[in-house]
Amino acid sequence: MVDAAGIEPATPTMSTFSLGTEAPTHPEKIQAVSPANLPRGSTLVGQLGPVWSPFVATFGNARPPSDKCALYAWLEDFGRVRLSTNFFMREFLHSEIAQTYGLLNVPSDPSLCIEAGRQLCTILLEPLQEAFGRISIRSGYRSPSLNAFGNERGLNCAKNEANFAGHIWDASDSEGRIGATATIVIPVFADFVANGGDWQEMAWWVHDHLDYCSLCFFSNLAAFNITWSDKPQRTIRSYVYPKGLLTKPGLPNHERAAGDRYPGLASLVRNRPLVPPGHATAESEEFARDFRR
C-alpha cells in the first residue's frame, strides 16, 4: 500500500528505527539512538544512565513521522523518562492547545530537553514539594511550533524569543543560556491565598531558599511560573496586585532576608529540612549520583 506521494509506509515495528548519531535527512523518517552508541561523556551517557529509555528519537528540524505507530512508541518511551525523584517527563508534555487543535508537542533536541527539565525538577520542584506538599503541573514543555501557534492566536503564550530557555526547554535563549519553566499550582498555597494570604510570601520564600532564575505569579489558583537557568537572574514579577516587578538584582530588597517576609507561610512548611541556596537535599544528591553511574 502506498500513500498519495507514492511512498510505501514503513512497517510499524521497532526494526524501522535505525541506529546512529546522525540526524535524519528525510522529513518523514525518525531515527533512534541507543545510549550505548553515544559518545562517552555526552548528556545522555554518564548523566541519565539507566533512567533513560532504550532509545532516544531525534527529530532534528524534520516534521514528526507519518508513521503514527513509530511516533506513539517514541512518545510513550519519552514520557517515561524520570527527571527527578518524583517527576517524570510525561506530566510536562500535556498541553490544552495541542489537545484542542490536534498538534504535537515534541522536542527537536530530546537530550537538551531532558537535561533542562532534570535541573528544573531537582533544583526547584523537588525542594518545593518537600516543603509544601504535592505540586500540580499546569504547563511545562512547549515545542517552538506549539508555542508560536499559541502566541499567534492569543492563547497565553509569549513569543518564542521570550520563551527560549523558558517553556521551550530544548532551545537556548539569545544569550546562550539554557533553562526550563513550569507553571505550577501548590494546593496548600492556593488555599492560603484564597483565605486572604499574600502571594508575595511564597515569592520571598523561594527567593530566600532556592536558586531560581525567575518567578511570575498569576491570579487563578495562585499559580506561578518558576524557571531554572544555568545563569539565573533571580527576578520576580506578578500579574496579581501589586502588579509588575517585585525584585531584581540591584534593588534594595534583593538581598536574602532572615525570614520575616513570610510569617503566614511558615505554618504550611512541612517538618523537613529546608534547602539552602546552592545545595541539594541528600535525596536529590543520591539521585544525581545515580544519573552519573
GUKEKOL-459795 format. One line per 3 residues: number of its first residue (from 1); their letters; for each residue x, y, z negated of N, C-alpha, C, O. Coordinates in steps of 0.1 Angstrom, whole numbers, plus 5000, padded with zeros to 4 digits. Layout:
REM GUKEKOL-459795
NUM) a) X/Y/Z/X/Y/Z/X/Y/Z/X/Y/Z | ... .
//
This chain:
REM GUKEKOL-459795
1) mvd) 5009/4988/5000/5000/5000/5000/5009/5012/5000/5018/5013/4992 | 5006/5022/5009/5014/5034/5009/5005/5046/5006/4993/5045/5008 | 5011/5057/5002/5003/5069/4999/5002/5078/5011/5006/5074/5022 .
4) aag) 4997/5090/5009/4994/5099/5021/5007/5103/5027/5007/5106/5039 | 5018/5103/5020/5031/5107/5026/5038/5095/5032/5050/5096/5037 | 5032/5083/5032/5038/5071/5038/5049/5065/5029/5057/5057/5034 .
7) iep) 5048/5068/5016/5058/5062/5007/5051/5051/4999/5041/5053/4993 | 5058/5040/4998/5053/5028/4990/5056/5030/4976/5068/5031/4972 | 5046/5031/4967/5049/5033/4953/5057/5022/4947/5056/5011/4951 .
10) atp) 5066/5025/4937/5074/5015/4930/5065/5007/4921/5055/5012/4916 | 5068/4994/4920/5061/4986/4911/5063/4991/4896/5074/4992/4892 | 5052/4993/4889/5053/4999/4875/5059/4990/4865/5052/4985/4856 .
13) tms) 5072/4986/4866/5078/4978/4856/5091/4985/4852/5095/4995/4859 | 5097/4980/4841/5110/4986/4837/5121/4985/4847/5131/4993/4846 | 5120/4975/4856/5130/4974/4866/5130/4985/4876/5140/4986/4884 .
16) tfs) 5120/4994/4876/5120/5005/4885/5130/5016/4880/5133/5026/4888 | 5135/5016/4868/5144/5026/4863/5158/5022/4867/5162/5010/4865 | 5166/5031/4871/5180/5029/4875/5188/5035/4864/5186/5046/4860 .
19) lgt) 5199/5028/4860/5208/5033/4850/5218/5041/4856/5222/5040/4868 | 5223/5051/4848/5234/5060/4853/5232/5073/4846/5223/5075/4838 | 5241/5083/4848/5241/5096/4842/5239/5107/4852/5238/5119/4848 .
22) eap) 5237/5104/4864/5235/5114/4874/5220/5118/4874/5211/5109/4872 | 5217/5131/4877/5203/5135/4877/5196/5130/4890/5203/5128/4900 | 5183/5127/4889/5176/5122/4901/5176/5132/4912/5175/5144/4910 .
25) thp) 5177/5127/4925/5178/5136/4936/5165/5137/4943/5162/5146/4951 | 5156/5127/4941/5143/5127/4947/5133/5132/4937/5132/5127/4926 | 5124/5141/4941/5114/5147/4931/5104/5137/4926/5098/5140/4916 .
28) eki) 5103/5125/4933/5093/5116/4928/5099/5105/4920/5092/5095/4916 | 5112/5105/4917/5118/5094/4910/5122/5099/4896/5125/5110/4893 | 5122/5089/4887/5126/5091/4873/5138/5082/4871/5138/5071/4876 .
31) qav) 5147/5087/4863/5159/5079/4860/5161/5077/4846/5158/5086/4837 | 5165/5065/4842/5167/5062/4828/5182/5061/4825/5189/5056/4833 | 5186/5066/4813/5200/5065/4809/5200/5057/4796/5194/5061/4786 .
34) spa) 5208/5046/4796/5210/5039/4784/5220/5046/4775/5230/5050/4780 | 5218/5046/4762/5228/5052/4753/5241/5046/4755/5251/5053/4753 | 5242/5033/4758/5254/5026/4760/5262/5032/4772/5275/5030/4772 .
37) nlp) 5255/5038/4781/5262/5043/4793/5266/5058/4792/5272/5063/4801 | 5262/5064/4781/5265/5078/4780/5279/5080/4775/5284/5071/4768 | 5286/5091/4778/5300/5093/4773/5300/5093/4758/5291/5099/4751 .
40) rgs) 5310/5087/4752/5311/5087/4737/5313/5101/4732/5321/5109/4738 | 5305/5105/4722/5306/5118/4717/5295/5127/4722/5294/5139/4718 | 5287/5122/4732/5276/5131/4737/5265/5132/4726/5266/5127/4715 .
43) tlv) 5255/5141/4729/5245/5144/4719/5238/5131/4715/5235/5129/4703 | 5235/5122/4724/5227/5110/4720/5236/5100/4713/5233/5095/4703 | 5247/5097/4720/5256/5087/4713/5264/5094/4702/5269/5105/4704 .
46) gql) 5264/5088/4690/5271/5093/4679/5263/5102/4670/5266/5104/4658 | 5251/5107/4675/5243/5115/4666/5229/5109/4664/5224/5108/4653 | 5223/5104/4675/5210/5099/4674/5210/5084/4671/5201/5079/4664 .
49) gpv) 5221/5077/4676/5223/5063/4672/5210/5055/4674/5203/5056/4684 | 5207/5046/4664/5196/5036/4665/5183/5043/4665/5173/5036/4669 | 5181/5055/4661/5168/5062/4661/5163/5064/4675/5151/5064/4678 .
52) wsp) 5173/5066/4685/5169/5068/4699/5164/5056/4705/5169/5045/4702 | 5154/5057/4714/5148/5045/4720/5157/5039/4730/5168/5044/4733 | 5153/5028/4736/5162/5020/4745/5167/5028/4757/5177/5025/4763 .
55) fva) 5159/5039/4761/5164/5046/4773/5159/5061/4772/5150/5064/4764 | 5166/5069/4779/5163/5083/4780/5160/5087/4794/5168/5084/4803 | 5148/5092/4797/5144/5095/4811/5148/5110/4813/5145/5119/4805 .
58) tfg) 5155/5112/4825/5159/5126/4828/5151/5130/4840/5152/5124/4851 | 5144/5141/4839/5136/5147/4849/5144/5157/4858/5141/5159/4870 | 5154/5163/4852/5161/5174/4859/5152/5185/4863/5143/5189/4855 .
61) nar) 5152/5190/4875/5143/5200/4880/5132/5195/4888/5124/5202/4894 | 5131/5181/4888/5121/5175/4896/5107/5175/4890/5106/5177/4878 | 5097/5172/4898/5083/5171/4892/5082/5158/4885/5091/5149/4887 .
64) pps) 5073/5156/4876/5071/5143/4869/5068/5132/4880/5063/5136/4891 | 5072/5120/4878/5070/5109/4888/5055/5107/4891/5047/5108/4882 | 5053/5103/4903/5039/5100/4907/5035/5086/4901/5023/5084/4900 .
67) dkc) 5045/5078/4898/5042/5065/4892/5037/5067/4877/5046/5069/4868 | 5025/5068/4875/5020/5071/4861/5023/5060/4851/5024/5063/4839 | 5025/5048/4855/5028/5037/4846/5043/5040/4840/5045/5038/4829 .
70) aly) 5051/5044/4849/5065/5048/4845/5065/5060/4836/5072/5060/4826 | 5057/5070/4840/5057/5082/4831/5051/5078/4818/5056/5083/4807 | 5040/5070/4817/5035/5066/4805/5045/5059/4796/5046/5062/4784 .
73) awl) 5053/5050/4802/5063/5043/4794/5073/5053/4788/5078/5051/4777 | 5077/5063/4796/5087/5073/4792/5081/5081/4780/5088/5083/4770 | 5069/5086/4782/5063/5094/4771/5060/5087/4758/5062/5092/4747 .
76) edf) 5056/5074/4760/5054/5066/4748/5067/5064/4740/5067/5065/4728 | 5078/5062/4748/5091/5059/4741/5096/5073/4735/5102/5073/4725 | 5095/5083/4743/5100/5096/4738/5093/5101/4726/5099/5106/4717 .
79) grv) 5080/5098/4725/5072/5102/4713/5077/5095/4701/5074/5099/4689 | 5083/5083/4702/5088/5075/4691/5101/5080/4685/5105/5076/4674 | 5107/5090/4691/5120/5095/4686/5118/5101/4673/5109/5110/4671 .
82) rls) 5125/5097/4663/5124/5102/4649/5134/5113/4647/5146/5112/4648 | 5128/5125/4645/5136/5137/4644/5141/5139/4630/5152/5145/4628 | 5134/5134/4620/5139/5135/4606/5132/5125/4598/5125/5116/4603 .
85) tnf) 5133/5125/4585/5127/5115/4576/5112/5114/4579/5107/5102/4579 | 5105/5125/4580/5090/5124/4581/5084/5129/4594/5072/5129/4595 | 5092/5133/4603/5087/5139/4616/5092/5131/4628/5104/5128/4629 .
88) fmr) 5083/5129/4637/5085/5122/4650/5082/5132/4661/5074/5141/4660 | 5088/5129/4673/5086/5138/4684/5072/5140/4689/5067/5150/4693 | 5064/5129/4688/5051/5128/4693/5042/5140/4688/5034/5146/4695 .
91) efl) 5043/5143/4675/5034/5153/4669/5037/5167/4674/5029/5176/4672 | 5049/5169/4680/5053/5182/4685/5049/5184/4700/5051/5195/4705 | 5045/5173/4706/5042/5174/4721/5027/5177/4724/5024/5181/4735 .
94) hse) 5018/5176/4714/5004/5179/4717/5002/5193/4721/5008/5202/4715 | 4994/5195/4730/4990/5209/4735/4976/5209/4740/4972/5202/4748 | 4968/5218/4734/4954/5220/4739/4954/5225/4753/4945/5222/4761 .
97) iaq) 4964/5233/4757/4965/5238/4771/4967/5226/4780/4960/5225/4790 | 4976/5218/4777/4979/5206/4785/4967/5197/4786/4964/5192/4797 | 4960/5195/4775/4949/5186/4774/4937/5192/4782/4930/5184/4789 .
100) tyg) 4935/5204/4781/4923/5211/4788/4925/5212/4803/4916/5209/4810 | 4937/5215/4807/4940/5218/4821/4947/5206/4828/4950/5208/4840 | 4949/5195/4821/4954/5184/4828/4969/5185/4831/4973/5181/4842 .
103) lln) 4977/5192/4823/4991/5195/4826/5000/5185/4817/4996/5180/4807 | 5012/5183/4822/5022/5175/4815/5030/5185/4806/5033/5196/4810 | 5034/5180/4794/5043/5187/4785/5055/5179/4783/5056/5172/4772 .
106) vps) 5064/5179/4792/5076/5170/4791/5089/5179/4793/5089/5188/4801 | 5100/5175/4786/5112/5183/4787/5120/5180/4799/5120/5168/4804 | 5127/5190/4804/5137/5187/4815/5150/5183/4810/5158/5177/4817 .
109) dps) 5153/5186/4797/5165/5182/4791/5162/5175/4778/5162/5181/4767 | 5159/5162/4778/5155/5155/4766/5165/5156/4755/5161/5157/4743 | 5177/5154/4758/5187/5154/4747/5188/5167/4740/5189/5167/4727 .
112) lci) 5187/5179/4747/5187/5192/4740/5174/5194/4732/5174/5199/4721 | 5163/5189/4738/5150/5190/4731/5151/5182/4718/5146/5187/4707 | 5157/5170/4718/5158/5162/4706/5167/5169/4696/5164/5170/4684 .
115) eag) 5178/5174/4700/5188/5180/4691/5182/5192/4684/5184/5194/4672 | 5176/5201/4692/5170/5213/4686/5159/5209/4677/5157/5215/4666 | 5150/5199/4681/5139/5195/4672/5144/5189/4659/5139/5190/4648 .
118) rql) 5155/5181/4660/5161/5175/4648/5166/5185/4638/5164/5184/4626 | 5172/5196/4643/5177/5207/4634/5165/5214/4628/5165/5216/4616 | 5155/5217/4636/5143/5223/4630/5137/5215/4619/5133/5220/4608 .
121) cti) 5135/5202/4621/5129/5193/4611/5137/5191/4599/5132/5192/4588 | 5150/5189/4601/5159/5186/4590/5162/5198/4581/5162/5197/4569 | 5165/5209/4587/5169/5221/4580/5157/5229/4574/5158/5235/4564 .
124) lle) 5146/5229/4581/5135/5238/4577/5122/5230/4573/5117/5232/4562 | 5117/5221/4581/5104/5215/4578/5105/5205/4567/5096/5204/4559 | 5115/5197/4566/5117/5187/4555/5117/5194/4542/5110/5190/4533 .
127) plq) 5125/5205/4540/5125/5212/4527/5112/5218/4524/5108/5218/4512 | 5105/5224/4534/5092/5230/4531/5082/5219/4527/5074/5221/4518 | 5082/5207/4533/5073/5197/4529/5077/5191/4516/5068/5187/4508 .
130) eaf) 5089/5191/4512/5093/5186/4499/5088/5196/4488/5084/5191/4477 | 5088/5209/4491/5084/5219/4481/5069/5220/4480/5063/5222/4469 | 5061/5220/4492/5047/5223/4492/5038/5212/4497/5026/5215/4497 .
133) gri) 5043/5201/4499/5034/5190/4504/5033/5190/4519/5040/5197/4526 | 5023/5182/4524/5022/5180/4538/5021/5192/4547/5014/5202/4543 | 5028/5191/4558/5028/5202/4568/5020/5197/4580/5022/5185/4584 .
136) sir) 5011/5205/4586/5004/5202/4598/5010/5210/4609/5012/5222/4608 | 5013/5203/4620/5019/5210/4632/5008/5215/4641/5000/5207/4646 | 5007/5228/4643/4997/5234/4652/5003/5235/4666/4995/5233/4676 .
139) sgy) 5015/5238/4668/5021/5239/4681/5036/5237/4679/5042/5242/4670 | 5042/5229/4689/5056/5226/4688/5063/5229/4701/5065/5240/4705 | 5067/5218/4708/5075/5220/4720/5065/5224/4731/5054/5219/4732 .
142) rsp) 5070/5233/4740/5062/5236/4753/5072/5235/4764/5083/5241/4763 | 5069/5229/4775/5077/5229/4787/5077/5243/4793/5067/5250/4791 | 5087/5247/4800/5086/5260/4807/5074/5262/4816/5068/5273/4816 .
145) sln) 5070/5252/4823/5059/5253/4832/5046/5254/4824/5037/5262/4828 | 5045/5247/4813/5033/5248/4805/5032/5262/4798/5021/5268/4798 | 5043/5266/4793/5043/5279/4786/5040/5290/4796/5032/5300/4792 .
148) afg) 5045/5290/4808/5043/5300/4818/5028/5300/4822/5022/5311/4824 | 5022/5288/4823/5008/5287/4826/5000/5294/4815/4990/5301/4818 | 5003/5291/4803/4996/5297/4792/4997/5312/4791/4988/5319/4788 .
151) ner) 5009/5317/4794/5011/5331/4794/5004/5338/4805/4998/5349/4803 | 5004/5333/4817/4997/5339/4828/4982/5340/4826/4975/5348/4832 | 4976/5331/4818/4962/5330/4816/4958/5335/4802/4946/5334/4798 .
154) gln) 4967/5342/4795/4964/5348/4782/4960/5338/4772/4951/5340/4764 | 4967/5327/4771/4964/5316/4762/4974/5316/4750/4978/5305/4746 | 4977/5327/4745/4985/5328/4733/4999/5323/4735/5005/5317/4725 .
157) cak) 5005/5324/4747/5019/5320/4749/5027/5333/4754/5022/5340/4763 | 5038/5335/4747/5046/5346/4752/5053/5342/4765/5052/5331/4769 | 5059/5352/4771/5067/5349/4784/5078/5339/4781/5083/5338/4770 .
160) nea) 5081/5332/4791/5092/5322/4790/5105/5328/4784/5111/5322/4776 | 5108/5340/4789/5121/5346/4784/5121/5348/4769/5131/5347/4763 | 5109/5350/4763/5108/5352/4749/5107/5339/4742/5109/5339/4729 .
163) nfa) 5104/5328/4749/5102/5315/4742/5114/5305/4745/5114/5294/4739 | 5124/5309/4753/5136/5301/4754/5142/5300/4740/5144/5310/4734 | 5146/5288/4736/5151/5285/4723/5141/5289/4712/5145/5290/4700 .
166) ghi) 5129/5289/4716/5117/5291/4707/5108/5279/4708/5112/5267/4705 | 5096/5281/4714/5088/5269/4717/5093/5261/4728/5090/5249/4729 | 5101/5267/4737/5108/5259/4747/5121/5254/4742/5131/5262/4742 .
169) wda) 5121/5242/4736/5133/5237/4729/5145/5234/4738/5156/5234/4734 | 5142/5230/4751/5152/5225/4759/5158/5235/4769/5163/5232/4780 | 5158/5248/4765/5165/5258/4772/5170/5269/4763/5163/5273/4754 .
172) sds) 5183/5273/4765/5189/5283/4756/5184/5297/4761/5179/5299/4772 | 5185/5306/4751/5180/5320/4755/5190/5328/4762/5201/5322/4766 | 5188/5341/4765/5196/5349/4773/5210/5351/4767/5220/5354/4774 .
175) egr) 5212/5348/4754/5224/5350/4747/5231/5336/4744/5241/5335/4737 | 5226/5326/4750/5232/5313/4749/5229/5305/4737/5235/5295/4734 | 5219/5310/4729/5215/5303/4716/5206/5292/4719/5197/5293/4728 .
178) iga) 5207/5281/4712/5197/5270/4712/5188/5271/4700/5193/5276/4689 | 5176/5267/4701/5167/5268/4689/5154/5260/4692/5152/5255/4703 | 5146/5260/4682/5133/5254/4683/5123/5260/4673/5126/5264/4662 .
181) tat) 5111/5262/4678/5100/5268/4670/5089/5259/4668/5086/5251/4677 | 5082/5259/4657/5070/5252/4654/5060/5261/4648/5064/5269/4639 | 5047/5261/4652/5037/5268/4644/5031/5258/4635/5026/5247/4638 .
184) ivi) 5031/5261/4622/5027/5251/4612/5017/5257/4602/5015/5269/4601 | 5009/5248/4596/5000/5251/4586/5003/5243/4574/5005/5231/4575 | 5005/5249/4562/5007/5242/4549/4994/5243/4542/4990/5254/4537 .
187) pvf) 4986/5232/4540/4973/5233/4534/4972/5240/4521/4963/5248/4519 | 4982/5237/4512/4981/5244/4499/4984/5259/4500/4978/5267/4492 | 4992/5263/4510/4994/5277/4512/4982/5283/4519/4979/5295/4516 .
190) adf) 4975/5276/4528/4963/5281/4534/4952/5284/4523/4946/5294/4524 | 4951/5275/4513/4942/5277/4502/4946/5289/4494/4938/5296/4489 | 4959/5290/4491/4964/5301/4483/4960/5314/4489/4956/5323/4482 .
193) van) 4962/5316/4502/4959/5328/4509/4944/5330/4509/4939/5341/4508 | 4936/5320/4512/4921/5321/4512/4916/5325/4499/4905/5331/4499 | 4923/5322/4488/4918/5326/4475/4924/5339/4470/4924/5342/4458 .
196) ggd) 4930/5347/4480/4935/5360/4476/4950/5361/4475/4955/5372/4472 | 4957/5351/4477/4972/5351/4476/4978/5359/4488/4971/5361/4498 | 4990/5364/4486/4997/5372/4496/5005/5364/4505/5014/5357/4499 .
199) wqe) 5004/5365/4518/5012/5357/4527/5027/5360/4526/5035/5352/4529 | 5030/5373/4521/5044/5376/4520/5051/5368/4510/5064/5367/4510 | 5044/5362/4501/5051/5353/4491/5058/5341/4498/5069/5338/4495 .
202) maw) 5051/5335/4507/5057/5324/4515/5069/5330/4523/5079/5323/4525 | 5067/5341/4529/5077/5347/4537/5090/5349/4529/5101/5346/4534 | 5089/5354/4517/5101/5357/4509/5106/5344/4503/5118/5343/4501 .
205) wvh) 5098/5334/4501/5103/5321/4496/5112/5315/4506/5123/5310/4503 | 5107/5314/4519/5115/5309/4529/5128/5317/4531/5139/5311/4533 | 5127/5330/4531/5138/5339/4532/5149/5336/4522/5161/5336/4525 .
208) dhl) 5145/5333/4510/5154/5332/4499/5160/5317/4498/5170/5315/4491 | 5153/5308/4504/5157/5294/4502/5162/5287/4515/5169/5277/4513 | 5158/5291/4527/5161/5283/4539/5169/5291/4549/5167/5303/4550 .
211) dyc) 5177/5284/4557/5184/5291/4568/5176/5291/4581/5178/5284/4590 | 5166/5299/4581/5157/5301/4592/5162/5311/4602/5171/5319/4598 | 5157/5312/4614/5160/5322/4623/5150/5333/4623/5153/5345/4623 .
214) slc) 5137/5329/4624/5126/5339/4624/5113/5333/4619/5111/5321/4620 | 5105/5342/4614/5091/5338/4609/5081/5348/4615/5085/5359/4617 | 5069/5343/4618/5059/5352/4622/5046/5346/4617/5042/5334/4620 .
217) ffs) 5038/5354/4610/5026/5350/4603/5013/5354/4610/5013/5365/4616 | 5003/5345/4609/4990/5347/4616/4979/5346/4605/4981/5341/4594 | 4967/5350/4609/4956/5350/4600/4949/5337/4599/4946/5333/4588 .
220) nla) 4947/5330/4610/4940/5317/4610/4947/5306/4602/4959/5303/4605 | 4941/5302/4591/4947/5291/4583/4961/5295/4577/4968/5286/4573 | 4964/5307/4576/4977/5312/4571/4988/5305/4579/4999/5302/4573 .
223) afn) 4986/5302/4592/4997/5296/4600/5008/5305/4602/5007/5318/4602 | 5020/5299/4604/5031/5308/4608/5041/5300/4617/5042/5288/4616 | 5048/5308/4625/5059/5303/4633/5071/5303/4625/5074/5312/4618 .
226) itw) 5079/5292/4626/5092/5291/4619/5102/5286/4629/5099/5276/4636 | 5113/5292/4631/5123/5289/4641/5136/5286/4635/5141/5293/4626 | 5142/5275/4640/5156/5272/4638/5164/5277/4650/5160/5276/4661 .
229) sdk) 5176/5282/4647/5186/5286/4658/5200/5283/4653/5203/5283/4641 | 5209/5280/4662/5223/5278/4659/5229/5291/4655/5241/5292/4650 | 5223/5302/4658/5227/5316/4654/5216/5324/4648/5210/5332/4655 .
232) pqr) 5212/5320/4636/5200/5326/4630/5201/5341/4628/5211/5347/4625 | 5189/5348/4631/5188/5362/4629/5181/5366/4616/5184/5377/4611 | 5173/5357/4611/5166/5360/4598/5157/5372/4599/5160/5382/4592 .
235) tir) 5147/5372/4607/5137/5383/4608/5123/5378/4605/5121/5366/4608 | 5115/5386/4600/5101/5382/4596/5092/5393/4602/5093/5404/4599 | 5082/5388/4609/5071/5396/4614/5058/5391/4611/5057/5379/4607 .
238) syv) 5047/5399/4613/5034/5394/4610/5023/5400/4618/5024/5412/4622 | 5013/5393/4621/5000/5398/4627/4990/5400/4616/4978/5403/4619 | 4993/5398/4604/4984/5399/4592/4989/5412/4585/5000/5415/4584 .
241) ypk) 4979/5419/4579/4982/5431/4572/4991/5429/4560/4989/5419/4553 | 5002/5437/4558/5006/5447/4567/5013/5442/4579/5023/5435/4578 | 5008/5446/4591/5013/5440/4604/5027/5446/4607/5031/5457/4602 .
244) gll) 5034/5439/4615/5047/5444/4620/5059/5437/4614/5058/5425/4610 | 5070/5444/4613/5082/5439/4608/5083/5439/4592/5080/5450/4586 | 5086/5428/4586/5088/5428/4572/5102/5429/4568/5106/5437/4559 .
247) tkp) 5111/5422/4575/5125/5424/4572/5134/5420/4584/5129/5412/4593 | 5146/5425/4585/5156/5421/4595/5169/5425/4589/5170/5433/4580 | 5180/5420/4595/5193/5424/4590/5195/5439/4590/5192/5445/4600 .
250) glp) 5201/5444/4579/5203/5458/4578/5193/5465/4569/5196/5476/4565 | 5181/5459/4567/5171/5466/4559/5175/5463/4544/5180/5453/4541 | 5171/5472/4535/5175/5471/4521/5169/5458/4515/5174/5452/4506 .
253) nhe) 5157/5454/4520/5150/5442/4514/5156/5429/4519/5150/5418/4516 | 5166/5429/4528/5170/5417/4535/5179/5408/4526/5180/5396/4529 | 5185/5413/4516/5193/5405/4507/5184/5396/4499/5172/5399/4495 .
256) raa) 5189/5384/4496/5181/5374/4489/5179/5379/4475/5188/5384/4468 | 5166/5377/4470/5163/5382/4456/5163/5371/4446/5167/5359/4449 | 5160/5374/4433/5161/5365/4422/5149/5356/4421/5148/5348/4411 .
259) gdr) 5139/5358/4429/5127/5350/4428/5114/5358/4424/5104/5351/4422 | 5115/5371/4422/5104/5378/4417/5094/5382/4428/5085/5389/4426 | 5097/5378/4440/5089/5382/4452/5078/5372/4455/5070/5374/4464 .
262) ypg) 5077/5361/4447/5067/5351/4450/5062/5345/4437/5063/5333/4435 | 5057/5353/4428/5052/5347/4415/5041/5338/4416/5040/5328/4409 | 5031/5341/4425/5019/5333/4426/5022/5320/4433/5015/5310/4431 .
265) las) 5033/5319/4441/5036/5307/4448/5043/5297/4440/5043/5285/4443 | 5048/5301/4428/5056/5292/4420/5048/5280/4415/5053/5269/4414 | 5035/5282/4413/5027/5271/4408/5024/5261/4419/5020/5250/4416 .
268) lvr) 5027/5264/4431/5024/5255/4442/5036/5246/4445/5035/5235/4451 | 5048/5250/4441/5060/5243/4444/5061/5230/4436/5059/5230/4424 | 5063/5219/4443/5063/5206/4436/5076/5205/4427/5085/5213/4429 .
271) nrp) 5075/5196/4418/5086/5194/4409/5098/5187/4416/5101/5175/4412 | 5104/5193/4425/5115/5188/4433/5126/5198/4434/5123/5210/4434 | 5139/5194/4435/5149/5205/4436/5148/5213/4449/5145/5207/4460 .
274) lvp) 5149/5226/4448/5149/5234/4460/5162/5233/4467/5172/5229/4462 | 5161/5236/4480/5173/5235/4489/5180/5249/4490/5174/5257/4497 | 5191/5251/4485/5198/5264/4487/5202/5266/4501/5205/5256/4508 .
277) pgh) 5202/5278/4506/5206/5281/4520/5220/5275/4523/5229/5276/4515 | 5220/5269/4535/5233/5263/4539/5235/5249/4534/5246/5243/4537 | 5226/5243/4527/5228/5230/4522/5216/5221/4526/5206/5226/4531 .
280) ata) 5217/5208/4525/5207/5199/4528/5204/5191/4516/5212/5190/4506 | 5192/5185/4515/5189/5176/4504/5197/5163/4506/5202/5160/4517 | 5198/5155/4495/5205/5142/4496/5198/5133/4506/5205/5126/4514 .
283) ese) 5185/5134/4507/5178/5126/4516/5181/5130/4531/5183/5121/4539 | 5181/5143/4534/5184/5147/4547/5199/5144/4551/5202/5142/4562 | 5208/5145/4541/5222/5142/4544/5224/5128/4547/5231/5124/4556 .
286) efa) 5216/5119/4540/5217/5105/4543/5212/5102/4557/5217/5094/4564 | 5201/5109/4560/5195/5107/4573/5205/5111/4584/5206/5105/4594 | 5212/5123/4582/5222/5128/4591/5233/5118/4593/5238/5116/4604 .
289) rdf) 5237/5111/4582/5248/5102/4583/5243/5090/4592/5251/5084/4599 | 5231/5086/4590/5225/5075/4598/5226/5079/4613/5229/5070/4622 | 5223/5092/4616/5224/5096/4630/5238/5094/4636/5240/5091/4648 .
292) rr) 5248/5097/4627/5262/5097/4632/5268/5083/4633/5279/5081/4639 | 5262/5073/4628/5267/5060/4628/5266/5054/4642/5270/5042/4644 .
//
